[in-house]
Amino acid sequence: MTLTQKRLLITGGVVVLIAAVTIFLIATRRENKPVATQPIQGGEELLPAPEAPRMDEVVTSGKSGPALRKISENTVFDFWVSYDGRDIYYLGNDGRIFAGKNGPDLEVSTEKLQALNRIEPSPSSTKILAAFGDPRRPQWAVFGASDRFWSPLPGNIIEATWGKNDNQIFAFGTDDAIREIDLSKSPFGEKTVMKNINPKDIRLLYYPDNKLFLLEKPSGIYESRIFQIDLKTLSINLMFAAQKGGALAFSEDRNWIFKYSSRDGVSLLTKALSLLVPEEADADVSVSFPTLPSKCNSWQTILFCFVPLKPADGTLFPDDYFAGRFYSIDDLYKVDLETGFGDLIIRRGENPLGIVDAKNVKVRDNKIYFMDRYDNALYELALTNDK
Protein backbone atom coordinates (compact mmCIF):
# COMPACT_ATOMS: atom_id res chain seq x y z
CA MET A 1 0.00 0.00 0.00
CA THR A 2 1.52 3.34 -1.02
CA LEU A 3 0.81 6.24 1.31
CA THR A 4 3.25 9.11 0.94
CA GLN A 5 1.41 12.00 2.49
CA LYS A 6 1.78 12.88 6.14
CA ARG A 7 -1.27 13.27 8.34
CA LEU A 8 -3.34 10.52 6.77
CA LEU A 9 -6.90 9.88 7.84
CA ILE A 10 -7.73 6.25 8.64
CA THR A 11 -10.93 4.95 7.10
CA GLY A 12 -12.69 1.63 7.10
CA GLY A 13 -13.04 1.11 3.34
CA VAL A 14 -12.73 -2.41 2.03
CA VAL A 15 -10.17 -3.19 -0.67
CA VAL A 16 -9.74 -6.95 -1.07
CA LEU A 17 -11.45 -10.01 0.38
CA ILE A 18 -9.12 -13.04 0.33
CA ALA A 19 -9.35 -16.11 2.51
CA ALA A 20 -11.83 -14.39 4.86
CA VAL A 21 -9.49 -11.45 5.41
CA THR A 22 -10.79 -8.01 4.44
CA ILE A 23 -8.11 -5.46 3.67
CA PHE A 24 -8.95 -1.87 4.36
CA LEU A 25 -7.81 1.22 2.48
CA ILE A 26 -6.21 3.98 4.44
CA ALA A 27 -7.37 7.15 2.77
CA THR A 28 -5.31 10.31 2.65
CA ARG A 29 -6.32 13.74 3.77
CA ARG A 30 -4.52 16.88 2.68
CA GLU A 31 -5.42 20.51 2.32
CA ASN A 32 -4.76 20.81 -1.41
CA LYS A 33 -5.67 17.60 -3.28
CA PRO A 34 -6.10 13.94 -2.41
CA VAL A 35 -3.47 11.37 -3.28
CA ALA A 36 -4.59 8.10 -4.87
CA THR A 37 -4.08 4.90 -2.92
CA GLN A 38 -3.40 1.40 -4.25
CA PRO A 39 -4.64 -1.99 -3.08
CA ILE A 40 -2.07 -4.14 -1.29
CA GLN A 41 -0.52 -6.37 -3.89
CA GLY A 42 1.07 -9.75 -3.47
CA GLY A 43 1.00 -12.63 -1.16
CA GLU A 44 4.22 -13.58 -2.89
CA GLU A 45 6.18 -11.77 -0.17
CA LEU A 46 4.95 -13.97 2.66
CA LEU A 47 8.10 -15.86 3.52
CA PRO A 48 9.27 -18.91 5.42
CA ALA A 49 11.42 -18.23 8.47
CA PRO A 50 15.01 -17.42 7.44
CA GLU A 51 17.89 -19.60 8.61
CA ALA A 52 20.22 -16.71 9.40
CA PRO A 53 19.51 -14.55 12.48
CA ARG A 54 19.13 -10.80 12.27
CA MET A 55 22.16 -8.60 12.96
CA ASP A 56 22.77 -7.56 16.57
CA GLU A 57 24.04 -4.06 15.92
CA VAL A 58 21.95 -0.91 15.92
CA VAL A 59 20.39 -0.14 12.53
CA THR A 60 19.29 3.40 11.71
CA SER A 61 17.50 5.09 8.83
CA GLY A 62 19.87 8.05 8.89
CA LYS A 63 21.76 10.35 11.23
CA SER A 64 18.59 11.57 12.96
CA GLY A 65 16.15 8.84 11.98
CA PRO A 66 14.60 5.95 13.92
CA ALA A 67 17.03 3.42 15.37
CA LEU A 68 16.45 -0.33 15.81
CA ARG A 69 18.27 -2.17 18.60
CA LYS A 70 18.24 -5.87 19.43
CA ILE A 71 17.70 -6.24 23.18
CA SER A 72 17.73 -9.98 23.83
CA GLU A 73 20.76 -12.25 23.78
CA ASN A 74 18.57 -15.37 23.89
CA THR A 75 15.54 -16.71 22.05
CA VAL A 76 12.46 -15.04 23.51
CA PHE A 77 9.11 -16.65 24.35
CA ASP A 78 7.51 -13.39 25.47
CA PHE A 79 8.37 -10.20 27.36
CA TRP A 80 7.04 -7.28 29.36
CA VAL A 81 8.16 -3.70 30.03
CA SER A 82 7.80 -1.77 33.28
CA TYR A 83 5.31 1.06 33.06
CA ASP A 84 8.05 3.70 33.27
CA GLY A 85 10.02 1.93 30.52
CA ARG A 86 13.15 1.53 32.65
CA ASP A 87 13.05 -2.25 32.97
CA ILE A 88 12.56 -4.83 30.24
CA TYR A 89 12.14 -8.50 31.08
CA TYR A 90 11.80 -11.51 28.83
CA LEU A 91 11.26 -15.25 29.22
CA GLY A 92 13.32 -17.75 27.31
CA ASN A 93 11.62 -20.82 25.90
CA ASP A 94 12.67 -22.76 29.00
CA GLY A 95 11.00 -20.28 31.37
CA ARG A 96 14.11 -18.56 32.68
CA ILE A 97 13.70 -14.80 33.00
CA PHE A 98 16.25 -12.23 31.87
CA ALA A 99 16.50 -8.46 32.14
CA GLY A 100 17.26 -6.92 28.77
CA LYS A 101 20.14 -4.49 29.17
CA ASN A 102 22.85 -2.74 27.21
CA GLY A 103 25.52 -5.40 27.41
CA PRO A 104 25.09 -8.92 28.82
CA ASP A 105 21.52 -9.78 29.85
CA LEU A 106 21.03 -10.37 33.57
CA GLU A 107 19.36 -13.65 34.53
CA VAL A 108 16.81 -12.71 37.19
CA SER A 109 15.13 -16.12 37.58
CA THR A 110 16.78 -19.50 37.04
CA GLU A 111 13.48 -21.37 37.50
CA LYS A 112 12.62 -23.42 34.40
CA LEU A 113 9.04 -23.93 33.21
CA GLN A 114 8.20 -26.71 30.81
CA ALA A 115 6.06 -25.96 27.74
CA LEU A 116 5.15 -22.30 28.27
CA ASN A 117 1.68 -21.46 26.93
CA ARG A 118 1.40 -17.73 27.47
CA ILE A 119 2.05 -14.88 29.90
CA GLU A 120 0.02 -11.82 30.85
CA PRO A 121 1.56 -8.76 32.56
CA SER A 122 -0.28 -7.33 35.57
CA PRO A 123 -1.98 -3.90 35.40
CA SER A 124 1.16 -2.22 36.81
CA SER A 125 3.53 -4.40 34.73
CA THR A 126 5.40 -5.44 37.89
CA LYS A 127 4.13 -9.04 37.81
CA ILE A 128 3.22 -11.64 35.23
CA LEU A 129 0.69 -14.44 35.14
CA ALA A 130 2.06 -17.50 33.33
CA ALA A 131 0.48 -20.72 32.03
CA PHE A 132 2.66 -23.74 31.24
CA GLY A 133 2.42 -27.47 30.68
CA ASP A 134 -0.48 -29.20 28.89
CA PRO A 135 -2.56 -26.41 27.22
CA ARG A 136 -5.73 -28.36 28.00
CA ARG A 137 -4.89 -28.54 31.73
CA PRO A 138 -2.15 -25.98 32.30
CA GLN A 139 -0.37 -25.06 35.50
CA TRP A 140 -0.44 -21.41 36.55
CA ALA A 141 1.96 -19.24 38.54
CA VAL A 142 2.64 -15.57 39.27
CA PHE A 143 6.11 -14.00 39.05
CA GLY A 144 6.98 -10.72 40.78
CA ALA A 145 9.78 -8.59 39.34
CA SER A 146 10.47 -6.99 42.72
CA ASP A 147 10.98 -10.17 44.77
CA ARG A 148 11.91 -12.36 41.75
CA PHE A 149 9.78 -15.17 43.11
CA TRP A 150 7.31 -17.59 41.47
CA SER A 151 4.06 -18.24 43.36
CA PRO A 152 1.98 -21.20 42.11
CA LEU A 153 -1.80 -20.89 41.75
CA PRO A 154 -4.32 -23.67 42.51
CA GLY A 155 -4.01 -26.69 40.23
CA ASN A 156 -7.55 -26.82 38.83
CA ILE A 157 -7.34 -23.63 36.73
CA ILE A 158 -7.87 -23.82 32.96
CA GLU A 159 -7.88 -20.10 32.14
CA ALA A 160 -6.99 -16.97 34.13
CA THR A 161 -6.56 -13.21 33.74
CA TRP A 162 -5.65 -10.21 35.89
CA GLY A 163 -8.42 -8.18 37.51
CA LYS A 164 -8.47 -4.51 38.47
CA ASN A 165 -5.10 -4.59 40.24
CA ASP A 166 -1.99 -6.70 40.88
CA ASN A 167 -3.64 -8.65 43.71
CA GLN A 168 -6.77 -9.77 41.86
CA ILE A 169 -7.04 -12.67 39.42
CA PHE A 170 -10.12 -14.20 37.82
CA ALA A 171 -9.90 -17.88 36.94
CA PHE A 172 -12.01 -20.47 35.12
CA GLY A 173 -11.60 -23.96 36.56
CA THR A 174 -12.21 -27.60 35.77
CA ASP A 175 -15.43 -27.33 37.80
CA ASP A 176 -16.85 -24.94 35.14
CA ALA A 177 -16.87 -22.10 37.68
CA ILE A 178 -15.27 -18.67 37.63
CA ARG A 179 -13.43 -17.70 40.81
CA GLU A 180 -11.75 -14.58 42.13
CA ILE A 181 -8.28 -15.12 43.61
CA ASP A 182 -6.88 -12.63 46.14
CA LEU A 183 -3.07 -12.59 46.05
CA SER A 184 -2.82 -10.24 49.04
CA LYS A 185 -3.77 -13.05 51.43
CA SER A 186 -1.62 -15.95 52.62
CA PRO A 187 -2.57 -18.48 51.50
CA PHE A 188 -4.28 -16.92 48.49
CA GLY A 189 -7.98 -16.25 49.05
CA GLU A 190 -10.55 -17.79 46.70
CA LYS A 191 -14.21 -16.88 46.10
CA THR A 192 -16.61 -18.42 43.58
CA VAL A 193 -18.11 -15.76 41.29
CA MET A 194 -20.27 -17.83 38.92
CA LYS A 195 -20.94 -21.53 38.36
CA ASN A 196 -21.94 -23.66 35.36
CA ILE A 197 -20.14 -21.57 32.74
CA ASN A 198 -20.78 -22.54 29.14
CA PRO A 199 -18.96 -22.47 26.65
CA LYS A 200 -15.83 -24.21 27.94
CA ASP A 201 -13.01 -23.32 25.51
CA ILE A 202 -12.71 -19.64 26.46
CA ARG A 203 -10.30 -16.84 27.22
CA LEU A 204 -10.97 -14.37 30.04
CA LEU A 205 -10.38 -10.63 29.82
CA TYR A 206 -11.15 -8.22 32.67
CA TYR A 207 -12.87 -5.00 31.69
CA PRO A 208 -12.56 -2.02 34.09
CA ASP A 209 -15.57 -1.30 36.29
CA ASN A 210 -16.30 -4.91 37.20
CA LYS A 211 -16.90 -6.55 33.86
CA LEU A 212 -15.40 -9.79 32.62
CA PHE A 213 -15.28 -10.82 28.96
CA LEU A 214 -15.55 -14.46 27.94
CA LEU A 215 -14.01 -14.97 24.51
CA GLU A 216 -14.55 -18.17 22.57
CA LYS A 217 -11.42 -19.42 20.81
CA PRO A 218 -11.06 -17.51 17.50
CA SER A 219 -10.71 -19.22 14.12
CA GLY A 220 -11.02 -18.35 10.46
CA ILE A 221 -13.06 -21.54 9.96
CA TYR A 222 -15.89 -21.14 12.45
CA GLU A 223 -17.56 -18.22 14.16
CA SER A 224 -16.82 -17.31 17.77
CA ARG A 225 -18.76 -15.19 20.24
CA ILE A 226 -17.82 -12.73 22.97
CA PHE A 227 -19.84 -12.60 26.20
CA GLN A 228 -19.74 -10.16 29.10
CA ILE A 229 -20.33 -10.93 32.79
CA ASP A 230 -21.38 -8.07 35.04
CA LEU A 231 -19.54 -8.90 38.27
CA LYS A 232 -21.98 -6.81 40.32
CA THR A 233 -25.26 -8.27 39.08
CA LEU A 234 -23.76 -11.59 37.86
CA SER A 235 -25.71 -11.25 34.63
CA ILE A 236 -24.16 -12.61 31.42
CA ASN A 237 -24.86 -11.09 28.02
CA LEU A 238 -23.75 -11.59 24.44
CA MET A 239 -21.62 -8.53 23.64
CA PHE A 240 -20.55 -9.27 20.08
CA ALA A 241 -22.35 -11.58 17.69
CA ALA A 242 -20.57 -14.61 16.29
CA GLN A 243 -17.84 -13.71 13.79
CA LYS A 244 -15.02 -15.64 12.21
CA GLY A 245 -11.78 -14.85 14.01
CA GLY A 246 -13.59 -12.79 16.66
CA ALA A 247 -11.21 -11.57 19.40
CA LEU A 248 -10.57 -8.67 21.78
CA ALA A 249 -7.44 -7.21 23.36
CA PHE A 250 -6.75 -4.13 25.48
CA SER A 251 -4.08 -1.52 25.09
CA GLU A 252 -1.71 -1.73 28.05
CA ASP A 253 -3.22 1.31 29.74
CA ARG A 254 -6.70 -0.21 29.18
CA ASN A 255 -7.91 2.98 27.53
CA TRP A 256 -8.56 1.36 24.17
CA ILE A 257 -9.91 -1.97 22.97
CA PHE A 258 -8.70 -3.74 19.84
CA LYS A 259 -11.56 -5.73 18.32
CA TYR A 260 -10.59 -8.24 15.64
CA SER A 261 -12.53 -10.24 13.08
CA SER A 262 -11.43 -11.97 9.90
CA ARG A 263 -13.75 -9.73 7.92
CA ASP A 264 -12.89 -6.34 9.44
CA GLY A 265 -9.33 -6.69 10.74
CA VAL A 266 -8.59 -4.61 13.86
CA SER A 267 -11.06 -1.88 14.81
CA LEU A 268 -10.39 0.46 17.70
CA LEU A 269 -13.10 0.75 20.36
CA THR A 270 -13.51 3.15 23.26
CA LYS A 271 -14.16 2.06 26.85
CA ALA A 272 -17.85 2.42 26.03
CA LEU A 273 -17.35 -0.35 23.44
CA SER A 274 -18.20 1.95 20.56
CA LEU A 275 -16.07 2.48 17.48
CA LEU A 276 -13.56 5.26 18.00
CA VAL A 277 -14.41 8.25 15.81
CA PRO A 278 -11.69 10.93 16.22
CA GLU A 279 -12.93 14.41 17.07
CA GLU A 280 -11.70 15.97 13.84
CA ALA A 281 -12.91 13.12 11.64
CA ASP A 282 -16.18 12.76 9.79
CA ALA A 283 -18.94 10.92 11.63
CA ASP A 284 -18.65 7.83 9.45
CA VAL A 285 -14.89 7.44 9.84
CA SER A 286 -13.38 5.03 12.38
CA VAL A 287 -9.87 3.78 13.08
CA SER A 288 -9.22 0.31 11.66
CA PHE A 289 -6.33 -1.70 10.22
CA PRO A 290 -5.93 -4.99 8.31
CA THR A 291 -3.80 -6.50 11.06
CA LEU A 292 -3.94 -8.44 14.36
CA PRO A 293 -4.32 -7.06 17.91
CA SER A 294 -0.89 -8.46 18.86
CA LYS A 295 0.67 -6.14 16.24
CA CYS A 296 -0.82 -2.96 17.74
CA ASN A 297 -0.51 -0.94 20.92
CA SER A 298 -0.82 2.65 22.09
CA TRP A 299 0.76 5.18 24.38
CA GLN A 300 -1.74 7.75 25.68
CA THR A 301 -3.44 8.95 22.47
CA ILE A 302 -0.90 7.67 19.94
CA LEU A 303 -1.49 4.31 18.27
CA PHE A 304 1.16 2.22 16.50
CA CYS A 305 0.26 -0.74 14.30
CA PHE A 306 2.43 -3.12 12.29
CA VAL A 307 0.39 -4.03 9.20
CA PRO A 308 1.27 -7.19 7.23
CA LEU A 309 0.87 -7.95 3.58
CA LYS A 310 -2.25 -9.87 2.68
CA PRO A 311 -2.04 -13.66 2.88
CA ALA A 312 -1.46 -15.70 -0.24
CA ASP A 313 -4.38 -17.47 -1.91
CA GLY A 314 -5.55 -20.50 0.05
CA THR A 315 -4.23 -19.23 3.39
CA LEU A 316 -6.54 -19.59 6.38
CA PHE A 317 -6.13 -16.46 8.46
CA PRO A 318 -5.47 -16.14 11.37
CA ASP A 319 -5.16 -19.91 11.98
CA ASP A 320 -2.22 -20.51 9.60
CA TYR A 321 -0.44 -17.42 10.90
CA PHE A 322 -0.60 -18.50 14.55
CA ALA A 323 0.40 -22.03 13.57
CA GLY A 324 3.60 -20.63 12.00
CA ARG A 325 2.73 -21.78 8.47
CA PHE A 326 3.62 -18.41 6.98
CA TYR A 327 5.44 -15.19 7.86
CA SER A 328 4.71 -11.63 6.85
CA ILE A 329 6.56 -8.41 6.09
CA ASP A 330 5.13 -5.45 8.01
CA ASP A 331 4.65 -1.74 7.44
CA LEU A 332 4.52 0.47 10.53
CA TYR A 333 1.75 3.04 10.96
CA LYS A 334 1.21 5.76 13.55
CA VAL A 335 -2.16 7.36 14.31
CA ASP A 336 -3.14 10.32 16.49
CA LEU A 337 -6.33 9.03 18.12
CA GLU A 338 -7.60 12.51 18.90
CA THR A 339 -7.45 13.84 15.37
CA GLY A 340 -7.58 10.62 13.34
CA PHE A 341 -4.52 11.66 11.33
CA GLY A 342 -1.93 8.99 10.67
CA ASP A 343 1.31 8.24 8.90
CA LEU A 344 3.01 5.33 7.26
CA ILE A 345 6.24 5.96 9.15
CA ILE A 346 8.33 2.98 8.02
CA ARG A 347 7.62 1.05 4.84
CA ARG A 348 8.23 -2.71 4.72
CA GLY A 349 11.81 -3.64 3.88
CA GLU A 350 13.18 -0.15 4.58
CA ASN A 351 15.70 0.74 7.30
CA PRO A 352 15.74 0.59 10.16
CA LEU A 353 13.16 -2.22 10.30
CA GLY A 354 14.09 -4.17 7.19
CA ILE A 355 12.11 -7.40 6.92
CA VAL A 356 10.14 -7.82 10.13
CA ASP A 357 7.07 -9.76 11.27
CA ALA A 358 6.25 -8.07 14.56
CA LYS A 359 4.17 -9.41 17.45
CA ASN A 360 3.45 -8.61 21.12
CA VAL A 361 3.95 -4.89 20.56
CA LYS A 362 4.51 -2.59 23.56
CA VAL A 363 4.88 1.21 23.49
CA ARG A 364 6.60 3.54 25.97
CA ASP A 365 6.68 7.19 24.91
CA ASN A 366 8.67 7.24 21.64
CA LYS A 367 9.97 3.67 21.90
CA ILE A 368 8.29 0.60 20.44
CA TYR A 369 9.19 -2.87 21.72
CA PHE A 370 8.30 -5.99 19.77
CA MET A 371 9.31 -9.55 19.01
CA ASP A 372 10.24 -10.53 15.47
CA ARG A 373 8.74 -13.86 14.42
CA TYR A 374 11.65 -14.47 12.03
CA ASP A 375 14.19 -14.94 14.82
CA ASN A 376 12.10 -14.76 18.03
CA ALA A 377 14.31 -11.95 19.33
CA LEU A 378 13.27 -8.81 21.18
CA TYR A 379 13.81 -5.38 19.60
CA GLU A 380 13.52 -1.74 20.55
CA LEU A 381 12.62 0.81 17.89
CA ALA A 382 13.43 4.36 19.02
CA LEU A 383 11.53 6.98 17.04
CA THR A 384 12.45 10.61 16.55
CA ASN A 385 10.09 13.43 17.48
CA ASP A 386 9.05 13.92 13.86
CA LYS A 387 8.06 10.24 13.64
Helices and strands as residue ranges (DSSP letters): E 8-9, E 13-18, E 21-25, E 59-60, E 67-70, E 78-81, E 88-91, E 97-99, E 106-109, E 116-121, E 127-132, E 139-144, E 149-152, E 157-162, E 168-173, E 178-182, E 189-194, E 202-207, E 211-216, E 223-230, E 236-244, E 247-250, E 257-261, E 265-269, E 288-289, G 293-295, E 296-299, E 302-308, H 319-322, E 330-336, E 341-346, E 358-364, E 367-372, E 377-382
